[in-house]
Amino acid sequence: MPRSKSSKAWLNEHFKDRFVQQAQEEGYRSRAVYKLKAIDDKHKLLRSNMSVIDLGAAPGGWTQYLRAKINDHGCVVALDILPMDPIVGVDIIQGDFHEESVLNELLSKIPEGGVDLIVSDMAPNMTGNKAMDVPRAMALAELAFELAHDVLKPGGVLLIKVFHGAGFDDLLKHARAAFTKVVIEKPEASRARSRETYLLAKGYKV
């Protein structure tokens, strides 16, 4: 089947993208890794021996970066509804953690005392209809926020993809009540036309 003009334009843009090229050169599975790297470089999120949950992890670019930064003594659990190729030293779970069985598997993989950091790059399949896409995206952000309440250590950190629109202000309000510092970041690798930003919440209050 011949490609449409829009799909050809997307492919041309994709392969000319410097972050795509850099990811290929550096052995990362996706350009998205440079969103996490930029936020980490700015806010110093990662250190050796941390315990981390990576939500919406496939294909694994963020997971690769996390594993390398926290070294072999830390704990990384990656979860996605899509299959993901193995990464040495990472527990990978395929499933929807909104389902009890998947959540229980996730909880069984993390240290008893909780985790230091939750990162989430989860997003729904976008339709282009803002009225549908934004609420679905915010629902995923809220799920990550709920998980943080269950498993983050005191002083822990949450980084989640969010989309501006209905529900954003409420989520921001709740984050400011639960954490000592909350900022919104738009990394350079996040395409300008995308509505995505990242909510970074540090210093979890139990």
Secondary structure, 3 states (H helix, E strand, C coil): CCCCHHHHHHHHHHHHCHHHHHHHHHCCCCCCHHHHHHHHHHHCCCCCCCEEEEECCCCCHHHHHHHHHHCCCCEEEEEECCCCCCCCCEEEEECCCCCHHHHHHHHHHCCCCCEEEEEECCCCCCCCCHHHHHHHHHHHHHHHHHHHHHHEEEEEEEEEEEECCCCHHHHHHHHHHHEEEEEEECCCCCCCCCCEEEEEEEEECC
